[in-house]
Amino acid sequence: MATSGAGDGCSSMNGFVSEIEQKQFTDLPAELLEYILCFPVLKHVDICNVSCSCKRLHDVCHGRGKVWGHQYKLRWPRLQKHYRQNECCDWQKEYRTRHTVGLQIRRTVVSISQRFFTEVPCVGQVLGDSFAEIESLGAPEHFCEDELLSILNSDRRKSLTLKYYAKKILYFLRQKNILRSLKMFLEQPAEQQSALEGALLVDQYCNPLADVSLDGISSQLEEITDKVKKMLRIKNPSHPSLRVTQGDCFAVDDFDLQRQVVVTLNAVLYEQLQYKGNECDYYNPLNSYIHQVLLRRTGIPISLSVLYMTLARKLGVQLEPVNFPNHFLLRWCQQQRGSGDIYDFVYIDAFGKGKQLTAKECEYLIGHQVTADYYNAISTTEVLLRMVGNLLNIGKRGSSTSCSTSRHWTHPNTGQWVIWYNTPWNTSSTRSTL
């Protein structure tokens, strides 16, 4: 009986081993196969080969899209910001499109060098033709930009000529896109235009290769706003500005409460964070770029005023820009809204550490008298015109220029916004109408 029992146990074990030996890789659950196929060492070529081996693996690779989604994210991580989390997408199609666009972009960049030296002596025309080729692809713009950035970020010791022209095309491409955004911005109703957003578009146009975004700038301003609220809470724990959350639109009506905000904002901005007007290097173009003002904590009257006005508005105090000659100011109404009397306003000098001035003291600031018209509030469009005018004057002074310089902004007859822009490599002019 003992012998028989041992034989039965051995037979059972052999049957179990035999059953295991009959199991195949494709018999594994789909989730486990997806996990294996998402292993980092596998490339898109490997996935293509695996999917062609049998119907089971083809279905796993293409069924839920997890495998191709992983390949896409692994190869082009910068593109993830263009997709919502857990977004349903045909990842194989996205991968194929991005891969094809990459090959086409590289062919275009490679062809520039030969065309520049053998066909056209003007880089501007070559760039224009290349941009037209890229546009004709009908590919998503972020795919084109990502491929150009991939070329720029590759091994620095290789393909220097390729990088040289990729940088030019990227510069050209981004400026075109920013001009399009600026046109859309200017077509908005005046009450919907933000001085900060407009100033940022000017910044982006002059620095198209810089990593500057409205979200990034807004995040930095929120940090400053939080510091102001923290100090304001110590002075007045029940202040209505403390209840405001990001994105809320409200105004503090009580004048004393407004004054508390302004005093606290000055303390944080100029004492705690050490922002100041750049008197030593006033004509440096960096003083006009919002992202540089935040980085270097210095600027000129108009850029500091845009920053100050935006922060005050976040805290419920409505300030208005004033196109004062030689020194941009903000005005703060001390009476009922809609007053036209220049003496009903306090004027704030953001360049002078938030100093508050009367109308007469503003004249002392510039050394001569002006008419009442110069104390009027101006629109966001006029703020941008003055900001660009400052950059044009800097260019005329012959100091270090911005990445590109606009040469004219308004059509003398139609009043349309017009930009002729030069780039460091382009001696010809390109005209864009806004």
C-alpha positions in Angstrom: 0.0 0.0 0.0 2.9 2.3 0.8 4.5 1.6 -2.5 1.2 2.3 -4.3 0.8 5.7 -2.4 4.3 6.8 -3.4 3.5 5.9 -7.0 0.3 7.9 -6.9 2.2 11.0 -5.5 4.9 10.7 -8.1 2.3 10.4 -10.9 0.4 13.5 -9.5 3.7 15.5 -9.5 4.5 14.5 -13.0 1.1 15.6 -14.1 1.6 19.0 -12.5 5.0 19.5 -14.1 3.6 18.4 -17.4 0.8 20.9 -17.1 3.3 23.7 -16.3 5.4 22.6 -19.3 2.4 23.0 -21.6 1.8 26.6 -20.5 3.1 29.2 -23.0 4.1 32.9 -22.6 1.0 34.0 -24.5 -1.2 32.2 -21.9 -0.3 34.8 -19.2 -3.0 37.3 -18.3 -3.1 40.4 -20.5 -2.2 42.7 -17.6 0.9 40.7 -16.9 1.9 40.7 -20.6 1.4 44.5 -20.7 3.6 44.9 -17.7 6.4 42.8 -19.3 6.1 44.7 -22.6 6.5 48.0 -20.8 9.9 47.0 -19.5 12.2 50.0 -20.2 14.8 48.1 -22.3 12.2 47.4 -25.0 12.1 49.9 -27.8 9.4 50.6 -30.4 11.0 48.3 -32.9 10.8 45.5 -30.3 7.1 46.1 -29.8 6.5 46.1 -33.5 8.2 42.7 -33.8 6.4 41.3 -30.8 3.0 42.4 -32.1 3.7 40.7 -35.4 4.5 37.4 -33.9 0.9 36.3 -33.1 -2.6 37.5 -32.7 -2.6 37.3 -28.9 0.4 39.6 -28.6 -0.9 41.8 -31.3 -4.1 42.3 -29.3 -2.1 43.0 -26.1 0.1 45.6 -27.8 -2.7 47.4 -29.4 -5.8 46.6 -27.3 -5.9 49.0 -24.4 -3.0 51.2 -25.7 -1.0 50.9 -22.5 2.1 49.5 -24.3 2.3 52.1 -27.0 1.4 54.8 -24.4 4.4 53.7 -22.4 6.6 53.8 -25.5 5.4 57.3 -26.3 6.0 58.7 -22.8 9.3 57.0 -22.5 10.7 58.5 -25.8 9.1 62.0 -25.7 8.6 62.9 -22.0 8.4 66.7 -22.8 5.1 66.1 -24.6 3.2 64.8 -21.6 2.1 68.3 -20.6 -0.1 68.4 -23.7 -2.2 65.5 -22.5 -4.6 65.3 -19.6 -3.9 62.6 -17.0 -5.4 59.3 -17.9 -6.6 60.7 -21.2 -7.9 58.1 -23.7 -5.8 58.3 -26.8 -4.7 56.2 -29.8 -1.1 56.1 -28.6 0.1 54.0 -31.5 -1.2 56.6 -33.9 0.3 59.4 -31.8 3.6 57.6 -31.8 3.5 57.1 -35.5 2.6 60.7 -36.2 5.3 62.1 -33.8 7.9 59.7 -35.3 7.0 60.8 -38.9 7.1 64.5 -38.0 10.5 64.0 -36.4 11.9 62.5 -39.6 10.5 65.3 -41.7 11.8 68.0 -39.4 15.3 66.6 -39.5 15.2 66.4 -43.3 14.2 70.1 -43.4 16.9 71.1 -41.0 19.6 69.1 -42.9 18.6 70.7 -46.2 19.0 74.3 -44.9 22.8 74.4 -45.0 23.1 73.4 -48.6 20.3 75.7 -49.7 21.8 78.6 -47.8 25.2 78.3 -49.4 24.3 77.3 -52.9 20.9 78.9 -53.7 19.9 81.8 -51.5 22.3 84.3 -49.9 19.6 85.5 -47.4 19.0 83.5 -44.3 15.7 85.1 -43.8 14.3 83.7 -47.0 15.7 80.3 -46.3 14.0 80.3 -42.8 10.8 81.5 -44.4 10.9 78.7 -46.9 11.7 76.2 -44.2 8.9 77.5 -42.0 6.5 77.1 -45.0 7.6 73.5 -45.4 7.0 72.8 -41.8 3.6 74.4 -41.9 2.7 72.4 -45.0 3.2 69.2 -43.0 0.0 69.9 -41.1 1.6 68.5 -38.0 0.9 69.6 -34.5 3.2 72.5 -33.6 4.3 70.9 -30.3 5.6 67.9 -32.3 7.7 70.2 -34.5 9.0 72.1 -31.5 9.8 68.9 -29.6 11.9 67.5 -32.4 13.8 70.8 -32.8 14.5 70.7 -29.1 15.6 67.1 -29.3 18.2 68.2 -31.9 19.4 71.0 -29.7 19.6 68.8 -26.6 21.5 66.0 -28.2 25.2 65.3 -27.6 26.9 68.8 -27.8 30.0 67.4 -29.6 28.0 66.2 -32.5 26.0 67.8 -35.3 26.9 71.4 -34.5 25.7 72.6 -37.9 22.4 70.8 -37.5 21.9 72.4 -34.1 22.8 75.8 -35.5 19.9 75.7 -38.0 17.5 73.9 -35.7 17.9 76.8 -33.3 17.1 79.3 -36.0 14.0 77.5 -37.1 12.8 77.1 -33.6 13.3 80.8 -33.0 11.5 81.6 -36.2 8.7 79.2 -35.4 8.1 80.4 -31.9 8.0 84.1 -32.9 5.4 83.3 -35.5 3.3 81.5 -33.0 3.7 84.3 -30.4 2.6 86.9 -32.9 -0.5 84.8 -33.6 -1.2 84.8 -29.8 -0.6 88.5 -29.5 -3.1 89.2 -32.3 -5.7 87.1 -30.6 -5.0 88.9 -27.3 -5.4 92.3 -28.9 -8.7 91.2 -30.5 -10.2 90.6 -27.0 -12.4 93.2 -25.4 -10.4 95.8 -23.4 -11.9 94.7 -20.1 -10.7 91.1 -20.7 -7.1 92.1 -21.4 -4.6 91.6 -18.7 -1.5 93.8 -18.6 0.5 90.9 -17.2 -0.5 88.6 -20.0 0.3 91.3 -22.6 3.7 92.1 -21.1 4.4 88.4 -21.0 3.7 88.1 -24.8 6.1 90.9 -25.5 8.6 89.1 -23.2 8.1 85.8 -25.1 8.4 87.5 -28.5 11.8 89.0 -27.6 13.0 85.8 -25.9 11.4 83.0 -27.9 13.9 80.3 -26.8 13.4 81.1 -23.1 11.2 78.8 -20.9 8.7 81.5 -20.1 5.0 80.7 -19.6 1.9 82.4 -18.1 1.5 79.6 -15.7 5.1 79.9 -14.4 4.8 83.6 -14.0 1.4 83.4 -12.3 2.8 80.8 -9.9 5.6 83.1 -8.8 3.1 86.0 -8.3 0.9 83.7 -6.2 4.0 83.0 -3.9 4.4 86.8 -3.5 0.7 87.2 -2.8 0.8 84.5 -0.1 3.7 86.4 1.6 1.6 89.6 1.6 -1.4 87.7 3.0 0.8 86.2 5.7 2.0 89.6 6.9 -1.5 91.1 6.5 -2.9 88.4 8.7 -0.7 89.5 11.5 -1.9 93.1 11.2 -5.6 92.3 10.6 -6.7 88.7 10.9 -10.2 89.6 9.6 -9.1 91.4 6.5 -11.3 90.4 3.5 -8.3 89.9 1.2 -7.3 86.9 3.3 -10.5 85.1 2.2 -9.7 85.4 -1.5 -8.6 82.3 -3.3 -6.7 82.1 -6.5 -8.8 83.1 -9.5 -11.4 85.1 -7.5 -12.3 88.5 -8.8 -13.3 91.0 -6.1 -12.6 94.5 -4.8 -12.1 95.9 -1.3 -14.3 98.9 -1.0 -13.2 100.3 2.3 -10.4 102.8 1.9 -8.7 102.0 5.2 -8.6 98.3 4.2 -7.2 99.1 0.8 -4.4 101.1 2.6 -3.5 98.1 4.7 -3.1 96.1 1.5 -0.9 98.7 -0.2 1.3 99.3 2.9 1.8 95.5 3.4 2.5 95.0 -0.3 5.2 97.6 -0.1 6.7 96.0 2.9 6.9 92.6 1.3 7.9 93.7 -2.2 10.5 96.3 -1.4 11.7 95.4 2.2 11.3 91.6 2.5 12.0 90.6 -1.2 14.2 93.6 -2.0 12.7 94.6 -5.3 14.0 97.9 -6.6 14.3 100.1 -9.6 17.4 99.5 -11.7 19.0 102.9 -11.6 22.5 101.7 -12.3 21.6 99.8 -15.5 18.4 101.5 -16.5 18.6 100.9 -20.3 19.2 97.2 -20.0 16.5 95.4 -22.0 16.2 92.8 -19.3 14.5 95.4 -17.2 11.5 95.2 -19.6 11.0 91.5 -19.5 8.6 90.2 -16.8 10.4 86.9 -16.2 13.7 88.7 -15.8 12.1 91.3 -13.4 11.0 88.4 -11.2 14.3 86.6 -11.5 16.6 89.7 -10.9 14.1 91.6 -8.7 14.7 94.8 -10.5 13.2 96.7 -13.4 12.1 100.0 -14.9 8.9 101.9 -13.9 6.6 100.2 -16.4 7.6 96.6 -15.8 7.5 97.1 -12.0 4.2 98.9 -12.3 2.7 95.9 -14.2 4.0 93.6 -11.5 2.7 95.9 -8.7 -0.7 96.4 -10.3 -1.2 92.7 -10.8 -0.4 91.9 -7.2 -2.6 94.6 -5.8 -5.5 93.4 -7.9 -5.1 89.9 -6.6 -5.6 91.4 -3.1 -8.6 93.4 -4.0 -7.1 96.9 -4.7 -7.8 98.2 -8.2 -5.0 100.4 -9.5 -4.8 102.0 -13.0 -1.8 102.5 -15.3 -0.9 106.1 -16.0 1.2 107.0 -19.1 3.1 109.7 -17.4 6.0 111.2 -19.4 9.4 109.8 -18.7 8.2 107.9 -15.6 5.4 105.3 -15.7 3.0 105.5 -12.7 -0.1 103.9 -11.2 -3.0 105.8 -9.8 -5.2 104.8 -6.8 -8.6 106.5 -6.5 -9.3 108.0 -3.1 -12.9 109.0 -3.9 -15.9 107.5 -5.7 -15.0 105.5 -8.7 -15.3 107.4 -12.0 -13.9 110.6 -10.7 -12.2 112.7 -13.4 -10.4 115.1 -11.0 -6.7 114.3 -11.0 -6.5 115.4 -7.4 -8.8 112.6 -6.3 -6.1 110.1 -6.9 -2.9 109.1 -5.2 -0.1 108.2 -7.6 2.1 105.2 -6.9 5.7 105.1 -8.1 6.5 101.4 -8.3 10.1 102.2 -9.4 10.5 104.3 -6.2 9.6 101.5 -3.8 5.9 102.2 -3.9 6.1 105.8 -2.9 2.8 107.6 -2.9 2.6 111.0 -4.7 0.1 113.8 -5.2 -0.5 115.2 -8.7 1.9 118.1 -8.0 4.6 115.8 -6.6 4.5 113.9 -9.9 5.6 117.0 -11.7 8.5 117.4 -9.3 9.4 113.8 -10.2 10.1 114.7 -13.9 11.1 118.3 -13.4 8.4 120.1 -15.4 4.6 120.7 -15.6 2.2 118.6 -17.7 -1.4 118.9 -18.6 -4.2 116.9 -16.9 -4.3 114.5 -19.9 -1.1 112.9 -18.7 -2.8 111.8 -15.5 -5.5 109.7 -17.2 -5.6 106.0 -17.0 -4.6 104.1 -20.2 -5.6 100.8 -21.7 -3.6 97.6 -21.8 -2.9 98.1 -25.5 -1.3 101.5 -24.6 0.7 99.9 -21.9 2.2 97.5 -24.4 2.8 100.2 -26.9 4.9 102.1 -24.3 6.7 98.9 -23.3 7.7 98.2 -26.9 8.6 101.8 -27.4 11.1 101.5 -24.5 12.7 98.5 -26.2 12.9 100.4 -29.5 14.6 103.3 -27.7 17.1 100.8 -26.1 17.9 99.5 -29.6 18.5 103.0 -30.9 20.8 103.8 -28.0 23.0 101.0 -29.2 23.1 99.1 -25.9 22.8 95.3 -25.7 19.7 94.4 -27.7 17.0 92.0 -27.1 16.8 88.7 -29.0 14.8 90.5 -31.7 13.8 94.1 -32.2 10.5 95.3 -33.5 10.8 98.4 -35.6 7.3 99.7 -35.9 4.0 98.9 -34.1 1.2 100.9 -35.6 0.2 101.6 -39.2 -0.1 105.4 -39.6 -3.4 105.2 -41.5 -5.2 102.1 -40.5 -4.0 102.0 -36.9 -3.4 98.2 -37.2 -0.6 96.8 -35.2 2.3 96.1 -37.5 5.6 94.5 -36.6 8.8 94.5 -38.6 11.2 92.3 -36.8 14.9 91.6 -37.1 16.7 88.6 -35.8 20.4 88.4 -35.0 21.0 86.4 -38.2 18.7 88.2 -40.5 19.5 91.5 -42.1 16.3 91.5 -44.1 13.0 92.5 -42.5 9.9 90.4 -42.1 6.5 92.1 -41.7 3.6 90.9 -39.7 0.3 92.7 -39.3 -1.7 92.5 -36.1 
